[in-house]
Amino acid sequence: MNTMRSLLCVATILAASLSSSGVRSETFFEKADKPDHALAAIIAGVDDIVCSATVIGPRHVLTAADCVIDPETGAPFEDRAVMPRVDLAGGAIPVTRRFINRVFLPDADAPFGPGAERDNQLAVVEVRRSAEQTAFAEVTDRIGFHYGQAGSDEALAIAFYDAENGGQMISLGCAALMIEAGDLMPLSCSLPKGAEGAALRSGSGIAAIYLGPGRGRYIGKAEAAAIGRIVSGQPPGAFTALEAGYQPLITLVLANRCEQPISYVARYRAPEAPKNVPFASVSGTIDGGHSALLPLGTQNGVIYLRGATRDGSLIWGGEDRFDGAGYFKIAIADWGDHFHALGCAE
């Protein structure tokens, strides 16, 4: 732990200054100036960002246990999914969501950390294999762990999601106060909803995770080695794997390739809706050059779409009729996000 403690010396001086000035409850953060390709969001339902996560392997992300484990049942939430590289605020949705396969939690008697205390735990999330989805390594960056690497005087940064706007944010003002028993790490900062589960990173890798206001979890050499075994497919050792049920959904990402805004209407069959119930609908506007995750989820596999520029000069429709207006049909065969674009050159 000496390497990490030396890293924290500078951070502790900063933390003392922040704490004495009463800044602990308000931490400076700003929109990231470039996309963080190792950052992923933990999503509930269609597009509700609940936590942040960090890609650490071909099918694995690191986050906080509270983000993916139901406190009432102790089992993984069925409505959670992982979306890498997404930036809902900027209309960047380059990669489809991944459904969770297993969640690895530290054993209660693990030689590191408070394994019996769920709200202080980290979690390693493994996503399901799919022939239609490439490994994280092909579409994201991957972050390693700090322990034992050079750079003991580096500052700690947190890249995270702001749940309110869905954008990627960064904070350089979060400092560790100390490392307590069980590898708990009191922090000087309080970040917005959505930051829970984000990694505290030095220039050489992940040093800890953010659990909530003023709370972090240090990741030492033994824990990093155990996580490495999970990522490489070896027996997890001091971790227990929980199988995850899931609620498969089909969702639609619509890209506007025009320079002007496009208004859309989408018709779809809501999950578990009887066939004699009319199709539900959602509508909205997408700015030129942006993409949007439409606020719909279906298990039907057929979505009807209609779009138009504001001045009505271009209209995208078809032969299927709803309320007298023409829609075109999109047939979708796989669970997850389906990408479709409307272009003014068509």
VOBA-1610 file (N, C-alpha, C; in pm, whole numbers, padded with zeros to 5 digits, always signed):
BEGIN
Met+00082-00120+00000Met+00000+00000+00000Met+00086+00126+00000Asn+00220+00114+00010Asn+00305+00231+00019Asn+00299+00316-00107Thr+00291+00251-00225Thr+00282+00327-00349Thr+00161+00417-00350Met+00047+00361-00311Met-00075+00440-00313Met-00071+00547-00206Arg-00016+00516-00089Arg-00010+00617+00017Arg+00076+00735-00025Ser+00184+00710-00098Ser+00266+00822-00145Ser+00191+00903-00249Leu+00111+00834-00333Leu+00026+00905-00428Leu-00068+01000-00357Leu-00117+00958-00241Leu-00219+01036-00172Leu-00163+01152-00091Cys-00032+01160-00077Cys+00025+01268+00006Cys-00016+01405-00048Val+00006+01425-00179Val-00032+01553-00239Val-00182+01573-00232Ala-00258+01466-00259Ala-00404+01475-00258Ala-00455+01509-00119Thr-00388+01458-00014Thr-00433+01483+00122Thr-00416+01630+00160Ile-00305+01691+00113Ile-00285+01833+00138Ile-00398+01914+00075Leu-00431+01880-00051Leu-00543+01947-00118Leu-00673+01923-00044Ala-00695+01801+00001Ala-00818+01768+00071Ala-00833+01848+00199Ala-00723+01863+00274Ala-00729+01939+00398Ala-00769+02083+00370Ser-00715+02139+00262Ser-00751+02275+00225Ser-00897+02286+00189Leu-00947+02189+00110Leu-01088+02191+00072Leu-01179+02176+00193Ser-01145+02082+00282Ser-01229+02055+00398Ser-01235+02175+00490Ser-01120+02240+00513Ser-01118+02352+00606Ser-01193+02472+00552Ser-01206+02480+00420Ser-01277+02593+00361Ser-01424+02564+00337Gly-01468+02444+00381Gly-01609+02410+00370Gly-01656+02379+00230Val-01567+02328+00144Val-01602+02304+00005Val-01642+02159-00019Arg-01646+02078+00085Arg-01664+01935+00065Arg-01794+01902-00009Ser-01901+01975+00016Ser-02028+01940-00045Ser-02040+01987-00189Glu-01951+02076-00234Glu-01956+02126-00371Glu-01821+02103-00436Thr-01818+02024-00541Thr-01694+01992-00608Thr-01699+02041-00751Phe-01591+02107-00795Phe-01588+02159-00931Phe-01580+02044-01031Phe-01665+02052-01131Phe-01658+01958-01242Phe-01706+02030-01366Glu-01671+01976-01481Glu-01708+02040-01607Glu-01729+01934-01714Lys-01789+01976-01823Lys-01810+01884-01935Lys-01675+01844-01990Ala-01659+01714-02016Ala-01533+01665-02072Ala-01510+01728-02208Asp-01385+01773-02233Asp-01357+01840-02360Asp-01340+01743-02476Lys-01328+01614-02447Lys-01325+01512-02551Lys-01383+01383-02494Pro-01441+01298-02579Pro-01503+01175-02529Pro-01403+01084-02459Asp-01444+01025-02349Asp-01364+00926-02279Asp-01411+00789-02325His-01331+00721-02403His-01374+00596-02465His-01366+00477-02369Ala-01317+00499-02248Ala-01318+00392-02148Ala-01435+00406-02051Leu-01510+00514-02064Leu-01621+00541-01974Leu-01748+00476-02027Ala-01822+00411-01938Ala-01949+00348-01974Ala-02055+00392-01874Ala-02180+00384-01916Ala-02292+00419-01829Ala-02367+00292-01791Ile-02413+00287-01666Ile-02507+00184-01623Ile-02646+00242-01643Ile-02725+00175-01727Ile-02855+00227-01770Ile-02967+00144-01708Ala-03072+00211-01660Ala-03195+00144-01619Ala-03301+00174-01726Gly-03375+00071-01765Gly-03476+00092-01866Gly-03416+00131-02000Val-03474+00231-02066Val-03429+00271-02199Val-03308+00363-02193Asp-03317+00473-02115Asp-03209+00572-02120Asp-03189+00645-01987Asp-03221+00579-01877Asp-03204+00640-01744Asp-03065+00606-01691Ile-02973+00702-01696Ile-02838+00679-01645Ile-02841+00680-01494Val-02803+00569-01433Val-02804+00559-01287Val-02664+00563-01227Cys-02563+00522-01303Cys-02426+00516-01250Cys-02326+00523-01364Ser-02201+00534-01324Ser-02089+00530-01418Ser-02011+00401-01400Ala-01936+00364-01502Ala-01853+00244-01497Ala-01731+00266-01587Thr-01632+00179-01572Thr-01508+00191-01648Thr-01476+00058-01714Val-01446+00060-01842Val-01412-00062-01915Val-01276-00113-01869Ile-01270-00239-01825Ile-01144-00298-01778Ile-01109-00426-01852Gly-01193-00470-01945Gly-01166-00592-02018Gly-01255-00605-02139Pro-01240-00712-02217Pro-01319-00729-02340Pro-01469-00731-02317Arg-01514-00784-02202Arg-01658-00788-02170Arg-01684-00744-02027His-01596-00667-01966His-01606-00636-01824His-01592-00486-01798Val-01675-00439-01703Val-01663-00302-01654Val-01659-00306-01501Leu-01599-00202-01444Leu-01590-00186-01299Leu-01686-00077-01255Thr-01764-00102-01149Thr-01858-00003-01098Thr-01880-00029-00950Ala-01981+00036-00893Ala-02018+00014-00753Ala-02130-00089-00746Ala-02128-00171-00640Ala-02227-00278-00628Ala-02369-00223-00622Asp-02390-00110-00557Asp-02525-00053-00547Asp-02585-00022-00683Cys-02502-00006-00784Cys-02550+00030-00917Cys-02618-00087-00988Val-02581-00208-00950Val-02629-00325-01025Val-02694-00432-00938Ile-02691-00416-00805Ile-02746-00516-00714Ile-02868-00460-00642Asp-02979-00532-00647Asp-03101-00494-00578Asp-03083-00517-00428Pro-03090-00413-00345Pro-03067-00431-00201Pro-03172-00519-00133Glu-03290-00531-00192Glu-03396-00612-00131Glu-03377-00761-00156Thr-03325-00796-00273Thr-03310-00937-00307Thr-03165-00985-00303Gly-03071-00894-00310Gly-02930-00932-00318Gly-02891-00987-00454Ala-02980-00979-00552Ala-02954-01029-00687Ala-02937-00910-00782Pro-02876-00933-00898Pro-02863-00824-00996Pro-02998-00772-01042Phe-03010-00640-01059Phe-03129-00580-01119Phe-03148-00637-01260Glu-03272-00663-01297Glu-03298-00716-01431Glu-03310-00607-01536Asp-03328-00482-01493Asp-03347-00375-01591Asp-03220-00296-01618Arg-03105-00345-01573Arg-02980-00273-01592Arg-02908-00322-01718Ala-02841-00229-01786Ala-02759-00261-01902Ala-02639-00169-01901Val-02540-00199-01983Val-02417-00120-01991Val-02411-00057-02129Met-02389+00077-02132Met-02375+00147-02260Met-02238+00214-02264Pro-02145+00162-02342Pro-02012+00223-02350Pro-02011+00345-02442Arg-01930+00444-02406Arg-01900+00560-02491Arg-02018+00653-02516Val-02132+00629-02455Val-02249+00711-02483Val-02231+00851-02426Asp-02286+00951-02493Asp-02294+01088-02442Asp-02429+01143-02485Leu-02531+01120-02401Leu-02666+01158-02439Leu-02680+01309-02456Ala-02602+01387-02379Ala-02611+01532-02391Ala-02561+01580-02526Gly-02462+01512-02581Gly-02406+01553-02709Gly-02458+01475-02827Gly-02555+01386-02804Gly-02610+01308-02913Gly-02514+01203-02967Ala-02418+01161-02885Ala-02322+01059-02927Ala-02364+00924-02871Ile-02411+00834-02957Ile-02453+00700-02917Ile-02392+00604-03018Pro-02261+00583-03010Pro-02193+00510-03117Pro-02200+00359-03105Val-02234+00307-02988Val-02224+00164-02963Val-02351+00117-02893Thr-02403+00002-02931Thr-02525-00049-02872Thr-02504-00094-02728Arg-02612-00093-02650Arg-02606-00136-02511Arg-02572-00283-02500Arg-02512-00321-02388Arg-02483-00460-02356Arg-02567-00503-02237Phe-02623-00623-02244Phe-02701-00677-02133Phe-02609-00754-02039Ile-02640-00749-01910Ile-02552-00805-01808Ile-02569-00957-01799Asn-02456-01026-01791Asn-02455-01171-01779Asn-02430-01214-01634Arg-02324-01162-01574Arg-02291-01193-01435Arg-02235-01070-01365Val-02253-01067-01234Val-02193-00963-01150Val-02105-01031-01046Phe-01980-00987-01036Phe-01885-01043-00940Phe-01871-00948-00822Leu-01892-01001-00701Leu-01881-00924-00578Leu-01774-00986-00488Pro-01701-00904-00412Pro-01604-00961-00316Pro-01674-01049-00213Asp-01612-01161-00179Asp-01665-01247-00072Asp-01662-01173+00061Ala-01754-01213+00151Ala-01760-01151+00283Ala-01629-01168+00359Asp-01557-01278+00336Asp-01431-01302+00406Asp-01310-01277+00317Ala-01327-01197+00212Ala-01215-01167+00123Ala-01105-01095+00201Pro-00980-01115+00162Pro-00869-01052+00235Pro-00856-00903+00209Phe-00949-00846+00134Phe-00946-00703+00105Phe-01088-00649+00115Gly-01103-00535+00174Gly-01229-00462+00170Gly-01342-00522+00251Pro-01449-00445+00271Pro-01565-00488+00351Pro-01663-00569+00269Gly-01631-00696+00245Gly-01712-00777+00156Gly-01856-00794+00201Ala-01881-00782+00333Ala-02016-00805+00383Ala-02104-00682+00375Glu-02048-00566+00342Glu-02123-00441+00341Glu-02150-00399+00197Arg-02271-00424+00150Arg-02304-00404+00010Arg-02283-00261-00036Asp-02318-00163+00046Asp-02308-00024+00002Asp-02164+00026-00005Asn-02068-00053+00041Asn-01926-00016+00031Asn-01851-00104-00068Gln-01922-00185-00142Gln-01858-00280-00231Gln-01838-00223-00370Leu-01738-00276-00437Leu-01728-00258-00581Leu-01792-00379-00648Ala-01810-00372-00778Ala-01864-00484-00855Ala-01795-00487-00990Val-01765-00609-01036Val-01717-00630-01173Val-01833-00688-01252Val-01871-00620-01358Val-01987-00660-01438Val-01939-00723-01567Glu-01989-00842-01594Glu-01960-00913-01720Glu-02084-00907-01807Val-02069-00865-01932Val-02185-00854-02020Val-02198-00980-02105Arg-02317-00999-02160Arg-02348-01120-02236Arg-02275-01119-02371Arg-02241-01238-02416Arg-02183-01253-02550Arg-02294-01243-02654Ser-02262-01184-02766Ser-02358-01175-02876Ser-02281-01172-03007Ala-02329-01250-03102Ala-02264-01251-03233Ala-02275-01116-03302Glu-02376-01037-03264Glu-02399-00908-03328Glu-02320-00795-03262Gln-02256-00822-03148Gln-02187-00716-03075Gln-02039-00750-03061Thr-01955-00656-03100Thr-01811-00674-03086Thr-01771-00660-02940Ala-01654-00713-02907Ala-01601-00698-02771Ala-01572-00551-02743Phe-01574-00515-02615Phe-01543-00377-02578Phe-01412-00332-02640Ala-01314-00424-02645Ala-01180-00388-02691Ala-01180-00331-02833Glu-01281-00365-02913Glu-01287-00318-03051Glu-01354-00182-03065Val-01422-00136-02960Val-01495-00010-02973Val-01467+00087-02858Thr-01387+00047-02760Thr-01359+00132-02645Thr-01211+00129-02613Asp-01171+00219-02524Asp-01042+00208-02459Asp-01059+00121-02334Arg-00947+00084-02275Arg-00949+00000-02156Arg-00851+00058-02056Ile-00890+00063-01928Ile-00807+00121-01824Ile-00755+00011-01732Gly-00626+00014-01701Gly-00568-00078-01604Gly-00570-00019-01464Phe-00499-00083-01372Phe-00498-00040-01232Phe-00365+00026-01196His-00374+00119-01103His-00258+00201-01068His-00154+00125-00988Tyr-00194+00035-00902Tyr-00104-00018-00800Tyr+00025-00072-00860Gly+00137-00030-00802Gly+00268-00080-00842Gly+00324-00016-00967Gln+00254+00086-01022Gln+00304+00152-01141Gln+00363+00287-01105Ala+00434+00344-01198Ala+00501+00471-01172Ala+00402+00585-01162Gly+00447+00694-01103Gly+00365+00814-01098Gly+00306+00842-00962Ser+00385+00839-00856Ser+00332+00850-00721Ser+00286+00991-00686Asp+00319+01090-00769Asp+00278+01227-00737Asp+00168+01277-00830Glu+00102+01185-00898Glu-00001+01225-00993Glu-00131+01263-00922Ala-00204+01355-00985Ala-00335+01393-00932Ala-00438+01288-00968Leu-00548+01288-00893Leu-00657+01194-00919Leu-00768+01267-00995Ala-00820+01202-01098Ala-00929+01257-01179Ala-01044+01157-01181Ile-01166+01209-01196Ile-01284+01123-01209Ile-01358+01162-01335Ala-01369+01069-01429Ala-01457+01085-01545Ala-01587+01014-01512Phe-01700+01083-01533Phe-01828+01026-01490Phe-01941+01081-01575Tyr-02061+01025-01552Tyr-02180+01072-01619Tyr-02265+01154-01523Asp-02319+01264-01576Asp-02418+01343-01504Asp-02555+01288-01543Ala-02626+01227-01448Ala-02754+01163-01479Ala-02857+01263-01528Glu-02845+01388-01490Glu-02946+01487-01528Glu-02947+01514-01678Asn-02827+01526-01738Asn-02824+01557-01881Asn-02764+01446-01967Gly-02713+01340-01903Gly-02658+01228-01979Gly-02524+01254-02041Gly-02457+01363-02000Gly-02329+01399-02059Gly-02210+01347-01981Gln-02097+01335-02050Gln-01972+01296-01986Gln-01911+01419-01919Met-01872+01402-01793Met-01815+01510-01714Met-01679+01466-01659Ile-01601+01563-01610Ile-01475+01531-01547Ile-01453+01622-01427Ser-01397+01567-01320Ser-01364+01643-01201Ser-01219+01617-01164Leu-01145+01724-01139Leu-01006+01712-01094Leu-00992+01753-00948Gly-01106+01780-00881Gly-01102+01833-00746Gly-01138+01733-00639Cys-01130+01603-00667Cys-01165+01501-00568Cys-01038+01443-00509Ala-01016+01464-00381Ala-00894+01417-00316Ala-00928+01316-00207Ala-00839+01219-00189Ala-00855+01119-00084Ala-00802+01174+00047Leu-00878+01159+00154Leu-00837+01207+00285Leu-00746+01106+00355Met-00776+00978+00338Met-00697+00872+00401Met-00749+00738+00349Ile-00684+00629+00390Ile-00735+00495+00365Ile-00767+00432+00499Glu-00894+00398+00519Glu-00937+00342+00647Glu-00938+00190+00641Ala-00967+00129+00754Ala-00978-00016+00761Ala-01081-00064+00660Gly-01051-00177+00595Gly-01141-00229+00493Gly-01127-00160+00360Asp-01020-00081+00344Asp-00992-00011+00218Asp-01095+00094+00183Leu-01172+00140+00282Leu-01261+00254+00257Leu-01177+00380+00250Met-01221+00472+00166Met-01141+00592+00138Met-01230+00716+00148Pro-01231+00786+00261Pro-01305+00913+00268Pro-01251+01011+00163Leu-01344+01079+00095Leu-01307+01170-00012Leu-01350+01312+00022Ser-01289+01407-00045Ser-01319+01547-00021Ser-01436+01596-00105Cys-01493+01511-00188Cys-01583+01561-00292Cys-01724+01502-00284Ser-01815+01575-00347Ser-01952+01530-00367Ser-01988+01559-00512Leu-02018+01455-00587Leu-02045+01469-00730Leu-02193+01444-00759Pro-02241+01484-00876Pro-02384+01471-00908Pro-02429+01326-00920Lys-02559+01307-00917Lys-02617+01175-00942Lys-02569+01124-01077Gly-02530+00998-01080Gly-02474+00938-01200Gly-02327+00908-01188Ala-02259+00974-01091Ala-02115+00955-01075Ala-02080+00829-00997Glu-02174+00776-00919Glu-02146+00658-00839Glu-02093+00545-00928Gly-01986+00481-00885Gly-01925+00373-00961Gly-01811+00417-01051Ala-01791+00549-01067Ala-01683+00599-01152Ala-01547+00571-01089Ala-01446+00558-01172Ala-01311+00531-01124Ala-01237+00659-01091Leu-01164+00658-00979Leu-01066+00762-00949Leu-00936+00717-01015Arg-00888+00796-01111Arg-00774+00754-01192Arg-00653+00844-01169Ser-00538+00783-01161Ser-00412+00855-01175Ser-00373+00845-01322Gly-00260+00901-01357Gly-00215+00892-01495Gly-00181+00750-01537Ser-00164+00662-01441Ser-00123+00525-01473Ser-00232+00422-01449Gly-00353+00465-01412Gly-00459+00367-01399Gly-00556+00396-01286Ile-00642+00298-01259Ile-00749+00311-01159Ile-00690+00292-01020Ala-00717+00389-00931Ala-00670+00380-00794Ala-00782+00346-00697Ala-00907+00382-00731Ala-01020+00363-00641Ala-01148+00383-00721Ile-01264+00362-00657Ile-01391+00397-00719Ile-01468+00490-00627Tyr-01551+00571-00689Tyr-01636+00666-00617Tyr-01765+00595-00579Leu-01797+00593-00448Leu-01917+00525-00399Leu-02034+00619-00376Gly-02004+00747-00356Gly-02107+00845-00324Gly-02043+00964-00257Pro-02121+01064-00218Pro-02065+01185-00157Pro-01971+01154-00041Gly-01845+01195-00056Gly-01746+01179+00051Gly-01697+01036+00070Arg-01732+00943-00020Arg-01701+00801+00003Arg-01637+00739-00121Gly-01526+00668-00098Gly-01460+00595-00205Gly-01412+00460-00156Arg-01365+00380-00248Arg-01314+00246-00216Arg-01180+00227-00287Tyr-01074+00217-00207Tyr-00940+00195-00260Tyr-00928+00054-00317Ile-00854+00040-00426Ile-00830-00090-00488Ile-00681-00120-00481Gly-00645-00217-00397Gly-00506-00250-00376Gly-00457-00361-00467Lys-00333-00404-00441Lys-00268-00502-00529Lys-00343-00634-00533Ala-00384-00687-00415Ala-00451-00817-00412Ala-00585-00811-00484Glu-00659-00703-00464Glu-00790-00690-00530Glu-00775-00672-00680Ala-00677-00591-00722Ala-00653-00573-00865Ala-00616-00705-00931Ala-00536-00789-00861Ala-00498-00919-00916Ala-00619-01010-00929Ala-00709-01008-00830Ala-00830-01090-00835Ala-00921-01045-00948Ile-00933-00914-00969Ile-01014-00862-01079Ile-00954-00904-01213Gly-00821-00904-01220Gly-00754-00947-01341Gly-00785-01092-01376Arg-00800-01177-01273Arg-00835-01317-01300Arg-00976-01328-01356Ile-01068-01245-01306Ile-01205-01246-01358Ile-01204-01207-01506Val-01133-01100-01538Val-01131-01049-01675Val-01071-01151-01771Ser-00972-01226-01725Ser-00905-01323-01811Ser-00974-01459-01814Gly-01085-01474-01741Gly-01162-01596-01744Gly-01114-01704-01649Gln-01027-01670-01555Gln-00980-01766-01456Gln-01077-01771-01339Pro-01065-01872-01251Pro-01150-01876-01131Pro-01138-01746-01053Pro-01250-01689-01007Pro-01248-01554-00948Pro-01185-01545-00810Gly-01156-01658-00746Gly-01090-01651-00616Gly-01180-01591-00510Ala-01146-01473-00459Ala-01218-01413-00348Ala-01341-01335-00392Phe-01391-01361-00511Phe-01514-01300-00560Phe-01618-01409-00584Thr-01745-01372-00569Thr-01857-01461-00600Thr-01932-01408-00721Ala-01965-01498-00814Ala-02036-01459-00935Ala-02187-01479-00916Leu-02265-01375-00945Leu-02410-01381-00940Leu-02465-01377-01082Glu-02542-01479-01119Glu-02602-01481-01251Glu-02712-01375-01260Ala-02719-01309-01374Ala-02814-01199-01390Ala-02926-01239-01487Gly-03050-01227-01441Gly-03161-01231-01534Gly-03167-01096-01603Tyr-03238-01085-01713Tyr-03245-00955-01779Tyr-03375-00942-01856Gln-03413-00818-01879Gln-03532-00787-01956Gln-03488-00738-02094Pro-03486-00825-02194Pro-03438-00783-02326Pro-03531-00680-02388Leu-03473-00577-02444Leu-03548-00470-02507Leu-03490-00441-02644Ile-03574-00393-02733Ile-03531-00335-02859Ile-03556-00185-02849Thr-03455-00107-02877Thr-03467+00038-02873Thr-03415+00094-03005Leu-03441+00221-03029Leu-03408+00281-03158Leu-03326+00408-03138Val-03211+00413-03205Val-03127+00533-03210Val-03145+00596-03347Leu-03192+00719-03349Leu-03220+00788-03475Leu-03118+00899-03497Ala-03050+00895-03610Ala-02950+00996-03644Ala-03007+01091-03749Asn-02985+01219-03728Asn-03027+01323-03822Asn-02905+01363-03904Arg-02902+01322-04030Arg-02790+01356-04117Arg-02811+01489-04190Cys-02919+01557-04162Cys-02946+01686-04224Cys-02881+01799-04143Glu-02873+01916-04202Glu-02822+02032-04130Glu-02931+02099-04048Gln-03057+02071-04079Gln-03168+02133-04008Gln-03237+02031-03917Pro-03312+02077-03819Pro-03380+01983-03727Pro-03483+01897-03799Ile-03500+01776-03747Ile-03602+01684-03797Ile-03695+01648-03682Ser-03825+01659-03707Ser-03925+01613-03611Ser-03967+01472-03649Tyr-03980+01385-03549Tyr-04014+01246-03577Tyr-04134+01202-03494Val-04201+01099-03543Val-04303+01026-03466Val-04274+00878-03486Ala-04268+00802-03377Ala-04244+00658-03386Ala-04360+00584-03321Arg-04405+00479-03385Arg-04512+00394-03332Arg-04453+00257-03299Tyr-04492+00202-03185Tyr-04433+00075-03142Tyr-04529+00003-03048Arg-04504-00125-03030Arg-04581-00207-02937Arg-04509-00208-02803Ala-04571-00154-02700Ala-04508-00151-02568Ala-04489-00294-02515Pro-04385-00317-02434Pro-04364-00451-02378Pro-04486-00502-02303Glu-04521-00627-02328Glu-04630-00697-02262Glu-04768-00640-02296Ala-04775-00551-02394Ala-04905-00496-02433Ala-04980-00599-02517Pro-05109-00623-02490Pro-05188-00716-02571Pro-05195-00670-02716Lys-05211-00765-02807Lys-05212-00733-02948Lys-05331-00648-02989Asn-05438-00650-02909Asn-05555-00570-02945Asn-05545-00425-02897Val-05433-00391-02830Val-05412-00254-02784Val-05341-00175-02895Pro-05387-00053-02926Pro-05321+00026-03031Pro-05174+00049-03001Phe-05097+00070-03108Phe-04954+00099-03092Phe-04936+00227-03012Ala-04837+00226-02923Ala-04800+00348-02851Ala-04717+00436-02944Ser-04701+00562-02908Ser-04623+00653-02992Ser-04537+00745-02908Val-04424+00787-02965Val-04338+00889-02906Val-04302+00986-03017Ser-04272+01110-02980Ser-04236+01209-03080Ser-04133+01304-03022Gly-04063+01374-03108Gly-03963+01468-03062Gly-03892+01532-03180Thr-03787+01609-03151Thr-03710+01678-03253Thr-03562+01651-03229Ile-03488+01626-03337Ile-03345+01601-03329Ile-03273+01709-03411Asp-03178+01777-03349Asp-03104+01881-03418Asp-03018+01823-03530Gly-02984+01907-03626Gly-02903+01863-03737Gly-02768+01810-03692Gly-02728+01696-03747Gly-02599+01637-03714Gly-02594+01563-03583His-02708+01547-03516His-02712+01480-03386His-02788+01347-03396Ser-02769+01266-03293Ser-02844+01142-03278Ser-02920+01147-03147Ala-03025+01066-03138Ala-03103+01059-03015Ala-03150+00916-02993Leu-03147+00876-02868Leu-03205+00748-02828Leu-03352+00773-02802Leu-03437+00722-02888Leu-03580+00749-02876Leu-03635+00688-02746Pro-03725+00759-02678Pro-03775+00711-02549Pro-03881+00602-02564Leu-03838+00492-02623Leu-03928+00378-02640Leu-03851+00249-02620Gly-03920+00148-02574Gly-03864+00014-02565Gly-03971-00085-02606Thr-03934-00185-02684Thr-04031-00281-02732Thr-03969-00419-02738Gln-04053-00519-02737Gln-04008-00657-02759Gln-04071-00714-02886Asn-04133-00626-02963Asn-04210-00667-03081Asn-04122-00683-03205Gly-04020-00601-03219Gly-03931-00611-03334Gly-03973-00531-03455Val-04086-00460-03447Val-04130-00374-03557Val-04160-00235-03502Ile-04097-00136-03564Ile-04120+00004-03527Ile-04157+00079-03655Tyr-04259+00163-03647Tyr-04301+00246-03759Tyr-04255+00388-03733Leu-04196+00450-03837Leu-04132+00580-03817Leu-04175+00678-03926Arg-04190+00802-03886Arg-04221+00912-03978Arg-04137+01031-03934Gly-04077+01103-04031Gly-03997+01220-03998Gly-04023+01332-04096Ala-03997+01455-04052Ala-04017+01570-04140Ala-03929+01685-04094Thr-03877+01763-04189Thr-03811+01887-04153Thr-03916+01987-04108Arg-03873+02086-04033Arg-03970+02180-03975Arg-04049+02255-04080Asp-03983+02286-04193Asp-04056+02360-04297Asp-04136+02268-04388Gly-04129+02136-04362Gly-04206+02041-04440Gly-04151+02012-04578Ser-04029+02061-04606Ser-03973+02042-04740Ser-03932+01897-04764Leu-03901+01824-04660Leu-03868+01683-04673Leu-03948+01604-04572Ile-04007+01496-04618Ile-04087+01410-04530Ile-04048+01265-04556Trp-04022+01194-04448Trp-03991+01052-04456Trp-04113+00975-04407Gly-04177+00902-04496Gly-04296+00827-04460Gly-04303+00698-04541Gly-04420+00639-04547Gly-04435+00514-04619Gly-04581+00479-04635Glu-04606+00351-04666Glu-04742+00307-04696Glu-04822+00265-04573Asp-04757+00243-04461Asp-04829+00206-04339Asp-04893+00331-04280Arg-05023+00322-04247Arg-05098+00441-04207Arg-05135+00437-04060Phe-05111+00549-03993Phe-05159+00573-03857Phe-05220+00712-03856Asp-05347+00721-03817Asp-05418+00849-03813Asp-05407+00923-03946Gly-05407+00849-04055Gly-05404+00909-04187Gly-05268+00946-04240Ala-05162+00937-04156Ala-05027+00974-04199Ala-04948+00849-04236Gly-04856+00865-04334Gly-04777+00752-04380Gly-04651+00731-04298Tyr-04623+00606-04265Tyr-04503+00567-04189Tyr-04430+00457-04266Phe-04297+00449-04247Phe-04225+00335-04301Phe-04192+00239-04187Lys-04178+00112-04221Lys-04159+00007-04121Lys-04011-00028-04108Ile-03966-00041-03982Ile-03832-00089-03952Ile-03846-00223-03881Ala-03793-00328-03941Ala-03797-00461-03881Ala-03663-00488-03814Ile-03666-00527-03685Ile-03545-00543-03605Ile-03541-00686-03552Ala-03428-00752-03571Ala-03418-00894-03535Ala-03347-00919-03403Asp-03267-00822-03354Asp-03183-00846-03236Asp-03218-00751-03123Trp-03197-00801-02999Trp-03216-00716-02881Trp-03111-00605-02879Gly-03144-00496-02816Gly-03049-00386-02802Gly-03088-00267-02886Asp-02992-00180-02910Asp-03018-00055-02982Asp-03002-00076-03132His-03105-00036-03206His-03100-00041-03353His-03075+00101-03403Phe-02981+00117-03496Phe-02943+00248-03546Phe-03005+00274-03682His-03068+00390-03696His-03126+00428-03824His-03097+00577-03847Ala-03073+00613-03973Ala-03040+00752-04005Ala-03138+00808-04108Leu-03172+00934-04091Leu-03248+01011-04191Leu-03155+01114-04251Gly-03140+01110-04384Gly-03048+01202-04450Gly-03118+01288-04553Cys-03076+01412-04567Cys-03139+01505-04660Cys-03097+01480-04804Ala-02999+01394-04825Ala-02958+01362-04960Ala-03044+01253-05022Glu-03131+01193-04937Glu-03215+01082-04986Glu-03324+01133-05079
//
